[in-house]
Amino acid sequence: MDNRFLLTAFSITSLLLFGCKGEQGPTGPPGRDGNANVAIVSFTFSASSFSIVNNDSRVYIYSRSTPEVTSSVVNGGAVLLYMRSVSIGWQALPQNEPTWPISITYGFAPSSLTIAIRTNAGDAKNKLIQLFGGDTDYQGRLILIPSNSSFSKKIAILKNLNYDDLKKELSLSE
């Protein structure tokens, strides 16, 4: 009886392992482009994080080390920057506010990010504080798209999207 059981078990196992051969089915439809190469870098800063440039209170800069900004991103990819405060939702940079008047721009190189605030009237840091509702913590969010990303062909379009639309387009989660 033990031999019959072993023989039956062996036969069933062999059929399951080697007896299930057939033609391969058709290839499925292509999937949606993913965002595996897109990186998100979140950081916090305040107006007091900015330093005056050349004793000119009309220009301030904030610089930070950002190792996620790679050569692939700088050379043919995209660096998109958004910032928000407690009182104002995500704003795409660069930002020009002619009624204040203030401009907030940014620049980048491999491993670094610089945000600059400029004004033609008064103190730029005070204008930033007024514009964003106080010297509270601001949140910054970098969206980094390397040149080899499937989204690199859409960079011109992506740069013009607000943050919520960009999140949808790139399927980003917070």
FILUM-772103 format. One record per residue (C-alpha): x, y, z; residue in three letters. Coordinates in Angstrom, 2 decimals, padded with zeros to 5 digits. Example, Ala and Ser with C-alpha at 12.3 -4.5 7.8 and 13.67 -1.06 7.14 Angstrom:
+---------+---------+---------+------+
!      xx !      yy !      zz ! rest !
+---------+---------+---------+------+
!  012.30 ! -004.50 !  007.80 !  Ala !
!  013.67 ! -001.06 !  007.14 !  Ser !
+---------+---------+---------+------+
***
This chain:
+---------+---------+---------+------+
!      xx !      yy !      zz ! rest !
+---------+---------+---------+------+
!  000.00 !  000.00 !  000.00 !  Met !
!  002.85 !  002.37 !  000.73 !  Asp !
!  004.32 !  001.75 ! -002.73 !  Asn !
!  001.00 !  002.50 ! -004.47 !  Arg !
!  000.63 !  005.74 ! -002.56 !  Phe !
!  004.17 !  006.83 ! -003.44 !  Leu !
!  003.68 !  005.85 ! -007.10 !  Leu !
!  000.37 !  007.77 ! -007.28 !  Thr !
!  001.90 !  010.84 ! -005.59 !  Ala !
!  004.89 !  010.72 ! -007.92 !  Phe !
!  002.65 !  010.39 ! -010.99 !  Ser !
!  000.44 !  013.32 ! -010.00 !  Ile !
!  003.46 !  015.50 ! -009.19 !  Thr !
!  005.10 !  014.62 ! -012.52 !  Ser !
!  001.93 !  015.47 ! -014.43 !  Leu !
!  001.63 !  018.81 ! -012.66 !  Leu !
!  005.25 !  019.74 ! -013.23 !  Leu !
!  005.85 !  018.45 ! -016.74 !  Phe !
!  002.48 !  017.71 ! -018.28 !  Gly !
!  001.13 !  021.26 ! -018.50 !  Cys !
!  002.58 !  022.46 ! -021.76 !  Lys !
!  000.78 !  024.49 ! -024.35 !  Gly !
!  001.09 !  027.41 ! -026.65 !  Glu !
!  001.86 !  030.76 ! -025.13 !  Gln !
! -001.05 !  033.18 ! -025.12 !  Gly !
! -001.07 !  036.52 ! -026.93 !  Pro !
!  000.94 !  039.46 ! -025.60 !  Thr !
! -001.13 !  041.77 ! -023.45 !  Gly !
! -001.67 !  045.45 ! -024.21 !  Pro !
!  001.14 !  047.84 ! -023.28 !  Pro !
!  000.89 !  049.26 ! -019.78 !  Gly !
!  000.77 !  052.91 ! -018.82 !  Arg !
!  004.08 !  054.72 ! -018.59 !  Asp !
!  005.36 !  054.54 ! -015.04 !  Gly !
!  007.08 !  057.16 ! -012.94 !  Asn !
!  009.84 !  054.96 ! -011.53 !  Ala !
!  012.58 !  057.39 ! -012.59 !  Asn !
!  010.80 !  060.50 ! -011.31 !  Val !
!  012.10 !  061.61 ! -007.91 !  Ala !
!  010.39 !  063.87 ! -005.40 !  Ile !
!  012.43 !  065.83 ! -002.86 !  Val !
!  010.53 !  067.62 ! -000.10 !  Ser !
!  012.14 !  070.17 !  002.20 !  Phe !
!  011.22 !  072.95 !  004.62 !  Thr !
!  012.64 !  076.48 !  004.84 !  Phe !
!  011.66 !  079.93 !  006.10 !  Ser !
!  012.23 !  083.50 !  004.98 !  Ala !
!  015.02 !  083.71 !  007.57 !  Ser !
!  016.79 !  080.90 !  005.65 !  Ser !
!  017.55 !  083.39 !  002.86 !  Phe !
!  020.80 !  085.36 !  002.81 !  Ser !
!  021.25 !  088.87 !  001.49 !  Ile !
!  023.34 !  089.25 ! -001.69 !  Val !
!  025.99 !  091.99 ! -001.86 !  Asn !
!  024.36 !  094.07 !  000.91 !  Asn !
!  021.43 !  094.69 ! -001.43 !  Asp !
!  018.17 !  094.09 !  000.42 !  Ser !
!  016.40 !  093.70 ! -002.91 !  Arg !
!  018.02 !  090.29 ! -003.57 !  Val !
!  018.14 !  087.26 ! -001.25 !  Tyr !
!  019.12 !  083.66 ! -001.95 !  Ile !
!  018.57 !  080.30 ! -000.27 !  Tyr !
!  020.92 !  077.46 ! -001.25 !  Ser !
!  020.82 !  073.83 ! -000.29 !  Arg !
!  022.70 !  070.67 ! -001.09 !  Ser !
!  020.45 !  068.43 ! -003.17 !  Thr !
!  022.29 !  065.23 ! -004.18 !  Pro !
!  019.17 !  063.98 ! -005.97 !  Glu !
!  019.77 !  066.58 ! -008.70 !  Val !
!  021.96 !  064.42 ! -010.94 !  Thr !
!  023.76 !  065.11 ! -014.21 !  Ser !
!  021.02 !  063.15 ! -016.01 !  Ser !
!  018.41 !  065.52 ! -014.62 !  Val !
!  020.45 !  068.65 ! -015.40 !  Val !
!  021.43 !  067.51 ! -018.93 !  Asn !
!  018.15 !  066.91 ! -020.75 !  Gly !
!  015.79 !  066.25 ! -017.86 !  Gly !
!  013.78 !  068.67 ! -015.75 !  Ala !
!  013.82 !  070.18 ! -012.28 !  Val !
!  010.39 !  071.51 ! -011.35 !  Leu !
!  010.04 !  073.43 ! -008.08 !  Leu !
!  006.89 !  074.17 ! -006.11 !  Tyr !
!  006.52 !  075.92 ! -002.77 !  Met !
!  003.69 !  076.54 ! -000.34 !  Arg !
!  003.00 !  078.08 !  003.03 !  Ser !
!  000.27 !  077.66 !  005.59 !  Val !
! -001.87 !  080.31 !  003.90 !  Ser !
! -001.11 !  079.61 !  000.22 !  Ile !
! -001.25 !  076.28 ! -001.63 !  Gly !
!  001.40 !  074.89 ! -003.95 !  Trp !
!  002.81 !  077.54 ! -006.28 !  Gln !
!  005.00 !  076.70 ! -009.28 !  Ala !
!  008.26 !  078.58 ! -009.47 !  Leu !
!  009.44 !  080.79 ! -011.02 !  Pro !
!  006.81 !  083.17 ! -009.72 !  Gln !
!  006.39 !  086.83 ! -010.62 !  Asn !
!  004.02 !  088.96 ! -008.59 !  Glu !
!  003.93 !  092.37 ! -010.30 !  Pro !
!  001.48 !  093.83 ! -007.77 !  Thr !
!  003.93 !  093.34 ! -004.87 !  Trp !
!  006.49 !  093.57 ! -006.88 !  Pro !
!  008.49 !  090.39 ! -006.24 !  Ile !
!  009.92 !  087.55 ! -008.28 !  Ser !
!  010.94 !  084.15 ! -006.95 !  Ile !
!  013.21 !  082.13 ! -009.23 !  Thr !
!  015.44 !  079.12 ! -008.88 !  Tyr !
!  018.56 !  077.63 ! -010.37 !  Gly !
!  020.20 !  074.24 ! -010.09 !  Phe !
!  023.35 !  072.30 ! -010.83 !  Ala !
!  024.28 !  068.72 ! -009.99 !  Pro !
!  023.75 !  068.28 ! -006.24 !  Ser !
!  022.54 !  071.83 ! -005.57 !  Ser !
!  019.48 !  074.08 ! -005.64 !  Leu !
!  019.29 !  077.86 ! -005.21 !  Thr !
!  016.11 !  079.90 ! -004.75 !  Ile !
!  016.33 !  083.68 ! -005.29 !  Ala !
!  013.86 !  086.37 ! -004.33 !  Ile !
!  014.11 !  089.80 ! -005.94 !  Arg !
!  012.17 !  093.01 ! -005.73 !  Thr !
!  012.47 !  096.47 ! -007.20 !  Asn !
!  010.80 !  098.12 ! -004.22 !  Ala !
!  011.71 !  097.63 ! -000.60 !  Gly !
!  013.18 !  094.60 !  001.11 !  Asp !
!  012.78 !  091.29 ! -000.77 !  Ala !
!  012.65 !  089.17 !  002.40 !  Lys !
!  009.83 !  091.30 !  003.83 !  Asn !
!  007.96 !  091.04 !  000.52 !  Lys !
!  008.27 !  087.24 !  000.69 !  Leu !
!  006.96 !  087.25 !  004.26 !  Ile !
!  004.00 !  089.43 !  003.25 !  Gln !
!  003.26 !  087.38 !  000.13 !  Leu !
!  003.27 !  084.02 !  001.91 !  Phe !
!  001.61 !  085.08 !  005.14 !  Gly !
!  004.46 !  085.37 !  007.61 !  Gly !
!  007.89 !  083.99 !  008.40 !  Asp !
!  006.54 !  080.53 !  008.99 !  Thr !
!  007.92 !  077.33 !  007.56 !  Asp !
!  007.48 !  077.07 !  003.84 !  Tyr !
!  007.47 !  073.73 !  002.11 !  Gln !
!  009.43 !  073.13 ! -001.05 !  Gly !
!  008.92 !  070.23 ! -003.39 !  Arg !
!  011.28 !  069.35 ! -006.23 !  Leu !
!  010.11 !  067.07 ! -009.01 !  Ile !
!  013.16 !  065.60 ! -010.75 !  Leu !
!  012.73 !  064.02 ! -014.18 !  Ile !
!  015.90 !  062.47 ! -015.62 !  Pro !
!  016.60 !  062.60 ! -019.34 !  Ser !
!  016.01 !  058.85 ! -019.71 !  Asn !
!  012.50 !  059.03 ! -018.22 !  Ser !
!  009.47 !  058.26 ! -020.38 !  Ser !
!  008.24 !  061.73 ! -019.36 !  Phe !
!  011.29 !  063.56 ! -020.75 !  Ser !
!  009.49 !  064.09 ! -024.08 !  Lys !
!  006.71 !  065.96 ! -022.25 !  Lys !
!  008.89 !  068.33 ! -020.22 !  Ile !
!  007.67 !  071.49 ! -021.98 !  Ala !
!  004.08 !  070.53 ! -021.14 !  Ile !
!  004.87 !  069.42 ! -017.58 !  Leu !
!  006.58 !  072.74 ! -016.77 !  Lys !
!  003.29 !  074.56 ! -017.37 !  Asn !
!  001.16 !  072.42 ! -015.06 !  Leu !
!  000.09 !  073.38 ! -011.57 !  Asn !
!  001.08 !  070.95 ! -008.83 !  Tyr !
! -002.23 !  069.07 ! -008.68 !  Asp !
! -002.29 !  068.52 ! -012.45 !  Asp !
!  001.37 !  067.45 ! -012.40 !  Leu !
!  000.61 !  064.89 ! -009.68 !  Lys !
! -002.15 !  063.42 ! -011.85 !  Lys !
! -000.05 !  063.41 ! -015.02 !  Glu !
!  002.89 !  061.67 ! -013.33 !  Leu !
!  000.75 !  059.50 ! -011.00 !  Ser !
!  002.58 !  060.89 ! -007.97 !  Leu !
!  001.53 !  060.23 ! -004.43 !  Ser !
!  002.33 !  062.56 ! -001.54 !  Glu !
+---------+---------+---------+------+
***
